[in-house]
């Protein structure tokens, strides 16, 4: 360490890659402190990336995760980064100079136009990208996002239909074009993409089972959300009867999409939402703000309140593990898919069919 002619103190050292580096401070004490930190980084095999920006770190993180998540997940995260980070000055800030206050300021600005949940997702991707630079690439000693609290997320209350409401909905759609889709969401807890992507090859009416092998997104089919989402379920009698009616109406085909348009393509999410879901809610006298995914919540609630063990419910839902089920449904837990199917039938059989409702 030495003092330059301009009065600044200079520290010189070799980094973990063997490259000579220099630092400059106004006082000798400041230079010593900075040099000690630089030597600790070298000893920990941290190679500074002076030109690496937050945008660069996010790009690398997205590239590294591309093959480990579903296309839908990757696309959602990529668009979040592209639209909200890369268009902001925080994205061009050098990672080695990124501070918690920079992130807090960024989040405060985004909260003017974005929901807390969206800003929370922004924080999550930034934190993960910086963690990768700390632990995988050794370009950062610490993660500035660790010292920032994401905005509190005011989540939408989970809408869980009462059993009598669910029974009314199922009776309303009985015999309609969209009966099978709605029944499968209600009694098998299928996600909308899983239901719309079903093929006749996926069902065994004799065995009373249905196999989830793919999901539909933006008109194309993809592998399920997670490996555990690929599952075979025993159909509750309610679901089995609905699928038998559907197959009989279409002359019992053995191949092709179960819920298809006139050209053989699967029904699109938007078409189902407009012509099937909204009209079914309206005719059943239910809140039209309900989501199809609320059927899944309803199914899980019924099973848990019928004392079906959480691990069985988790497999029925296709969750990655029971902890996911506990996290989502902890507030309703009071204490084999075949067991789940029987419990579903038992839950619904306690509520008689209303006689005044007509089919769509």
N, C-alpha and C positions, 0 to 999 in steps of 0.2 A: 504494500500500500504506500502511496506517495502523494505529495501535494503538487498540483499543477501551478503554472504561472498565474492562472486566473484566480487562484485561491481555493479552488475546489479540490476535494480529496478523491483520489482514484483508487479503486480496488481491482486487482487483476487475479483471475483464477481460471482453471480448466474445468469445463463442465463435464457431465457424465459421458458425453460423446468424444471428449478429448479436445474440444474446441476452446481456444482462449476467449474469455469474455471480460468485459470491463463494466464497472459501475461507478457512478459519480454522485457525491453528496457534498452538501455545504460544509459540514463539520466532520472532524475525524471520528467522533463518537458515532455519528450517523453512518459513516462509511464502514466502521467496524461492525456495527449491528447488521447492516445489509450484507456484508461479506460473510459473516458467520451464517446467515440464513442461506446464502448461495452455496456455501460449502456443505451445509446440511442437505440441501437439495441434491448436490452432487453425490454425497455419500448414500443417499436414498435412491440413487439412479434416476433422478428426475431431470429430464432434458428440457430446458426452457424453450418454448415456441413463441418467440417474440412477435411474429407476424400472424399467429393464429387468432382468428376472430371468433366471436360467438357463432356467427353464421357458419364458419368452417367446421366448428365442433359439432353443430347440429347436423350439417350435411354428412359428416363422418358417422355420427350416431345413426342417422337414418339409413345410410348405406350398409352399416354393419348389422342392423336389425332386419333388413329386408326379407331374408329367408327364414326368419324365426317367428314371424307373426303372419296373420292372414293379410291378404291384399287389402281388404277393407280397413283393417286397423292401420296398416302402413300408409294408405292413401289419406286417411283422416289426419294422421299425425303430420304427414308431409304438407298437407294443405294448411294446417294450423301454423306450421313454421313459415311457410312461404307467404301467407297472407298477413300474419300478424308480427312476425319477428324480422323477416328480411326487408320488410317495407319500413322498418323503424331504425333509428340511429343506434339503438342498443345492439342490433345485429352486427354492425360493423365495428363495434368496440373490441379492442384486443382483449383476449381472454385473460391474459396475465394482469390486466388492469381493471378487469370487471369487478365491481364491489357490490356488496349487498344493497347499498343505497341506490346504485344504478338500477337494480332490479325492482326495488320498492317503488322508485319513481316511474318505472316502466309499467308496473302493475296498476299504480294509481291512475295513470293516464288511460290505460286500457279499460279500466272499470267505468269510465264515462260512457263508453259505447258497447261494452261487452258484459255479459252476465258473470257473476262470481264463479260459476262452475267452469266457464270457458277460460277465464283468467287462471283458475286453478289448474286446468289442463296445460296451459302455457307454462306455468311454473313447473309442473311435473316433467315436461319434456326438456326444459332447460336444465333442471336439476339432474336428470338422467344423463344428458349429454355431457355435462360438466363432470359428473361422477366417472364417466368413461375415461375422460382425459386424466383424472386423478389416479384411478386404479388400473386401467388397462394400458394407457400410453405414457403414464408418468410425466405428463407435461404441466401438471398443476400440483401444488402441495395440498391445497384445500379447495373445497367447493364453495364458492360465494353464495350459492343458492341455499346451502344448509342453514344459513343464518337469517333466512327470510321466511316469514310465515305467509302461506298463501291466503288469499281472501276467504273468509268464512262462506261456505257454500250453503245457501238456503235451498235445499232440494225440494222438489215437488213431493207432496205427501203421496204415499203409495195408495192408489185406489184399488181396494179389494171389494169385489162384488159380494154381497151376501148370497148364501146358497139359493134362496128363493129368487133373487134377481138373476143369478146364473141360469137357474132352471127356466125362468121366463124367457131369457135370451135364446136358449137352446130350442125351446118349443117354438119360438117365433121363426127361427131359420129352418125348422124341420122341412125337408123336401125341397129347399131352395138350392140354387146353383152353388151358393157359398157355404152351405151347411157344413160340409166336411172340413173346410178350412177353419171355421169358427169352433166347431166341436173339438178338433185336434188341439187348438190353442187352449181350450177350456179344460179338457180332461186329460190331455197328455202333456200340457205345458210346453208345446212346441213354440219356438220363435217363428215369426212370420216368414223369414227366409227359408226356414226348414220346412214349413208347411207348403209353401208355394213351389218348392223344388222337388216335392215327392213324385215318384214315378210308380206306376202300377207294379213294377218289379220289386218295390220296397215293401209291399204289404203281403201278408199271408193270412187270408181270411179264415182258413181252416185252423191254423194254429192260433189265430187271434193276436198276431204280432205286427209291429211296424218297425222298420229299420231307418234310422236317420243317417244318411250317407253324404249329404251335400247341403249347401244353402244357396239361395238365390239373392243376387245383388246386382242392381242395374242391368237386369235382363240376362245375366250370365250366371252359370252355376259354378260354385267353388267348393273346396273341401270345407267341412264344418269349422266353426269358430276355434275349437280346441280339440285335441285328440279325444277327450272325454265327451265331447259333443256328439261323436260318432257312437251311436248306441242303438240297441234293439229293445223295444218296450212291449210289454204285454198290454193289449188294448182293454180299457174298461168296457163293459158291455155297451155303454152309451156311445163310445167311439166306434166300436165294432159294428153296431147297428147302423150308424150314420154312413160308414164306409160301404157297407153292403148295399144300402139304398143308392149310394152314389154310383157304385159299379154296375148295379142292375139297370139304372137309368141310362148308362152309356154302353149297354150290351156286354158287360163284363170283359173289358179289354185286358190284355196281359202285358202290354208295353206302352210306353209313352208317358207324358206328364199327366198326373191325376187331375190337376186343375189347370186346364189349358184353354187357349183361345181357339178360334175356328181354324187358324193356320198351324195348330199343334204346338205353339210356343206356350210357356208357362204364363199364367196370369200375372201381370205386373203389379207391384205394390200399390202404385197410384190408382190403378183401375179397381183393385179390391177395396182400397180405402174409400173410394168415391161411391162405387155401385154396390158393394157388399157390406162393408163394415158400418158406414154412416147410416145407411137405410135400415140395417138390422137394429142398431141402437134406437133409432127413431121409432120403429114399429114396436119395439119392446118397451118403450117408455123409459129408456135409460139416458143418462147424461151423454150427449154426443161428444163431449170432450174426452171421453174414455179412449184409451189406446188399446190396440190389439195386445200389446205386451202386458196390459193389466190382467188379461185372462191367465197369463203365466203366473202372475203374482197370486191370483185367486186360487189357481190349482195348488200352488205350493202351500198357501195358507190352509186350505181344506185338508191337505194331507198331513201337515204338521199338527193341526188341531184334532186330527183323528189318531194322533200318537204314532204315526209312522216314523221310525227312527230316521234321524237326520242323514246318516250316510246313504240310506235307501232313497230318500227324497233328493239328495244331491245327485245320485246317479240318474234318477228319473228326469231331473232337470237338465242333465248334461253339464253340470258345473265341474270346474277343474278339480275341486276337492271340497269336502264338507265345510271347511272354514269359510268358503265363499257363501255357502248357503246360510251358515250361522250369521255372517256379517249382514247379509241382505234381509234375513227374516228373523233376526234375534227378537224383535219386538212382539212377535206373534207366537213364539214357541212357549207352550205351557209345560211343559214338562219334556225285499226284492221288487222290482217293478211290478211283479204279480201282486204283491202285498199292496203296493200303491194303487194299482188298478182296482182292487177290491174295495179299498178304502174310499176311492173316488165314487164308486157306484153306491156305497153305503151312505156317503154324505149327501148325494143327490136324491137318493130314493126316499129320504125323509120329507121331501117336499113334493106334494102331488102336482100333477100337470094341470095348469090352468086351462079350463075348457073354452074360454072366450077368445083365445088368441088364434089368429089365422097364420098360415105359412106365407112366406113371401111369394 
